[in-house]
Amino acid sequence: MSRTLPFFIVSILVQLVFATPLGIVPSPLTITNSMLHWASLGDSWATGVTWKKELDYDEDHDEVIKCRRSKESYAYQMSQNDLLFPKQGQVFKWPACSGSAFGVMAAQAEQMDEGTSFATLTIGGNQLGWDNMVQSCIYVPDPLRVICSPEYPDSAGDCYKAIELTKSKLNNDKEFLKTIPVMIGAIMDRGKAKNRDFQLYVTNYAHPFNVDPNWCDEQSFGMFWCRPRLTSKLRRAFNDIAETLKQKIEEGVQYFQDNDYNGRSLHYVEISQGFDTHRFCETNHTFEDQWDDNPNSENVWLYNPPKPFWVPQMPMQRDVDTWLSEHPENDVGVGGPPDRPGSVMRPFHPKTKGFKSMADNIIGKLTGRSK
């Protein structure tokens, strides 16, 4: 006799598990042959950025280099979490890929399995030139640059120009806000073709900084000769962009919910609040905490690049020469060889505990334990 529970029994059990105090409500999860099929779509905030072998999700080297999927990510942690559904009963598909933007989301959705119950989606940061801001305002990772640009908010500075360029892209509703419901529609069409009960859960991104004036105002994450200070004005500018991005994502989700017949199958998940007290520049943290590359760090839940040994002091030229010989692909951000180390691609991405917070918020939404 087969030991697989009949479909109708599994459906009843799932509804009981996710009952609320107001009564038993249908779960958003559709179980096929006792298995939960689900997928994760999006960019590097959906994949994480693997930077050492034990964090690699993919076994194929080319796939590791292409998409950087990491076992730190919220998607992987969800797939290993029995609170969502017994992990032995999960069939997890992971089309998300580092570097992705709106234009490839339909193609990612095509890769979902037949019978997919739901997908998660984190996307939008790569549309804006976020990495250009990080390079120009935070790290300035050019060892040959000795004439430094004015600090933010000087309008003649590279940082100011990078931030204004990102703002212009974010506030171009034709190219950004109006694209969100169209992209969601393309994903939803493909999801509903695979399962009429398909649901989509869209997240925002975390605000990277604590903005309170504190010890961080006179510190810098600059890696070489140019050391822009992490002033509260600069930190607030970064957080303001993260907040505007959040609002645009929420507006796009709300528009789809209000105007598309599949609107009830779309859900927004707020994740930034979970990073409170664990951002860069928290008042009760230290400068050394900012560079802690322990994936399970208790304090800062976002990555910096490998810390040059002279920081926070200015280097000697021989120090820089030594560093470059040990880290030939030192560029922080976009561009450069595709096989450069993940350790210089991970900055401003969550560590394991940051991604766990995201996973907890998504599971809470899925199971009805959070609004």
Order of alpha helices (4+ residues) and beta strands (2+ residues): alpha-beta-alpha-alpha-alpha-beta-alpha-beta-alpha-alpha-alpha-beta-alpha-beta-alpha-alpha
